[in-house]
Amino acid sequence: MSKNLAKNADAIVIASGWQPNIAQAEFSALVNPSNTSQFIHERVLLCDQDSATKIAQRSALISETLYPANHSAYSD
């Protein structure tokens, strides 16, 4: 994951459901392509606040939106 993106992300969006590829497709359709966003897990998206708000309003698979996008470093 890009450390720069993680530090600049406004929100973390978490999807529910048993098909993570459907959640990724839905989130990708709702996020403005000019905004920087990144999947950090099959169901977890780092994005700007506008994209997170749009996803929260329109997504069928939204589980949780976290503001601000605090994070901690980890390793495998």
C-alpha positions in Angstrom: 0.0 0.0 0.0 1.2 3.5 -0.8 2.1 5.2 2.5 1.3 8.6 0.8 -2.2 7.5 -0.1 -2.9 6.1 3.3 -1.9 9.3 5.0 -4.0 11.4 2.6 -7.1 9.3 2.7 -10.2 10.9 4.3 -12.2 7.7 4.8 -12.2 4.0 5.0 -15.2 2.2 3.5 -15.9 -1.4 4.4 -18.2 -3.6 2.3 -20.4 -6.4 3.5 -21.6 -9.4 1.5 -20.1 -12.7 0.4 -18.9 -11.5 -3.1 -16.0 -9.0 -2.6 -15.6 -8.6 -6.4 -19.1 -7.3 -6.6 -18.4 -4.8 -3.8 -15.2 -3.7 -5.6 -17.1 -3.2 -8.9 -19.8 -1.2 -7.1 -17.4 1.0 -5.2 -15.3 1.6 -8.4 -18.5 2.7 -10.2 -19.4 5.1 -7.5 -15.9 6.7 -6.9 -14.9 9.5 -9.2 -12.0 8.2 -11.3 -10.1 11.4 -10.9 -10.0 10.9 -7.1 -7.3 8.8 -5.6 -8.6 5.7 -4.0 -7.1 2.3 -3.2 -8.4 -1.1 -2.2 -6.3 -2.3 0.8 -8.3 -5.5 1.2 -10.9 -7.2 -0.9 -13.6 -5.4 1.0 -11.8 -2.2 2.3 -11.3 1.0 0.3 -9.3 4.1 1.2 -10.8 7.2 -0.4 -11.6 10.8 -0.1 -14.6 12.0 1.9 -16.7 12.9 -1.1 -16.4 9.4 -2.6 -17.1 7.8 0.8 -20.3 9.9 1.1 -21.4 8.9 -2.4 -20.8 5.3 -1.7 -22.7 5.5 1.7 -25.7 7.1 0.0 -25.9 4.8 -3.1 -24.2 1.5 -2.2 -26.2 -1.7 -1.6 -23.2 -3.4 0.0 -21.9 -0.7 2.4 -21.2 -2.0 5.9 -19.3 0.8 7.5 -17.6 4.1 6.7 -14.9 5.4 9.1 -13.9 9.0 9.4 -11.2 10.1 9.7 -9.1 7.3 8.1 -6.7 6.7 10.9 -4.4 3.8 10.2 -1.4 2.0 11.6 1.5 0.4 9.9 1.7 -3.4 9.9 3.7 -6.1 8.2 2.9 -9.6 7.1 
